[in-house]
């Protein structure tokens, strides 16, 4: 299934590039490698967490793992200054400030 999805994405990118007279390939690759680094850091953190939390209740392992994964991945994207995380942060701030007003 993953192979088919990857092939489909490649074909769709090829078609879109032709119809849009090019895509911003450099920006896409930049976001891709930054996301991959964030994923690797998150995976390493969760592997360490799972190795050290075997004696805890499952719900604590799950909850803390979820929070750890979120913080590490989002933190990595913030440190690497990805455009996508900036969009998410600004959207959250806009909604928060709108509710306070």
N, C-alpha and C positions, 0 to 999 in steps of 0.2 A: 504494500500500500504506500509506503514512504517513497519507494522508487517511482511509482506511478505518479504520485503527487509532484515529485521533483521534476520529472519529465514534463508533466503538464505545465508547471510553472515556467520551465525553459521555453516551451512552445509559445505560451501566452506572452512572455516577455519579448520574444522575437516578433510576434505579431504586433504588439503594442509599440515596439520601437519603430517599426515600419510606418504604422498609422500616425504616430505622434512626431515623426521626423526626428527620432532619437530619444533616449532616456538619459537620465543623469547617473550613468553607471558608476562613476567614481564615488558619488555620495551613497549609492546603494551598497557598494563594497565596503565603504568606510563604516556605515552603520552595521553591516553584517559582521565585520571582524570585531567591532566593539561589543556587539551583542554576544558573540561567541566567547570573548574573554570574560564577560559578566557571567555567562552560563558556567564556564569552567570554574570560576571562583565560587559561585554558588554551589556547584556540585561538590567541590572539595570541602567546603564548609559543612555541607550536609552529611558527607561521608564521615567527617570527624565527629560531628554531633551524634550520628547514629552509633558510631563505635564507642562513644563514651556514655551513652544514655540507655544501655540495654536493660538496666534494672529498674527503670522508671515506668510508671503506667503509660499505656499506649497513647492516651489522650494528651498527656504532657509532651511526649515525644513528638506527636503530630503537631500540636499547637506551637511549640517552640521551634520545631523544624520549619513550619510555615513562615513564622515571623523572621527567623534567621535567613531563610532563603530570600524573602522579600527585601529585607534590609541590605543584605550583601549584594544582590543583583541591582537594586535601585541605587545603592551607594556607588557601585562600580560605574554605572551609567552616568551618575552625577559627576564623579571624579573625572571620567573621560569626556564630559561635556557633550553628550549626545543630543542631537536636535530633538529626538523623540521624547526624552525624559523632560526636557525643558517645556515642551508642549503640554505634557501631563501636569507638571508642577504649576504652570500658569493657569491651566484650566481649573485645577483644584483651588488655587488661590482666588481666582475670579469668582467661583461659586461660593467660597467661604466668605469673601468680602461682601458679596451681594446679599447674603443672608443676614449679615451683621448690620447692614444699612437699613 
